[in-house]
Amino acid sequence: MPIELPEKFEKIVVNAAEEWLETRGMTRDELRSFIEKRVIRDREKSPKVGDDAPDFELEKLDDHGKRTGKMMRLSSNFGTPIGLIFGSYTWPPFRDGAVRLDELAKSHGDKVKFFSVYIREAHAEGEDQVLRNLDEDVIFEQPTTSDERAEIAAACMLRYNFSFPMLLDNMENEAEEKYISWPDRLYLIGPDGKIAYQGGMGPLYFDVDEFEEAVRTHSN
């Protein structure tokens, strides 16, 4: 049974050009079905404000994006607000927000711990490549090993010189699955280990302004 889509996603379905649909090999009904499945999964499984933040243990990359073998458990940081920034290099909206997010981390890093969680690629070569990635030479195949994922994460880190640590999601995509965070998402966890802010589904509800307001509110 069809469900009511969030406004911005409904507009995508209604306004999608036939040529765009053809390039992706789908009909308008198939596009609606794809988005509906994402929305239902999000409503059923993503952690909401007030929920306990799902715990995970991921490898922490060094300042140059190199693998360290050192694992970090999220819950070991409870007691201080935590900002989680999920994304991948091949996702243009994540790149668009990178500088703003780094500035936010620099200005509030004394009160909030920020971590980027590097997840599976959104637009890998040979899957669903987009013109902007080709124009900007951000062309990578979907990693099949942690080493391959770390190499792309390092390229992303070095391009934007992030001031916050980057965690490498494992090849089971554990953190992504727990937070329903593909292709990008923003979360704020309170000192009590509960979700204080849940950003909307990417790409249309990836809202850095809203995230910044939540950070300011919970860091005072």
Summary of the structure (lengths in Angstrom):
residues: 220
radius of gyration: 17.4
end to end distance: 44.7
largest distance: 50.9
contacts: 682
relative contact order: 0.19
helix: 41%
strand: 16%
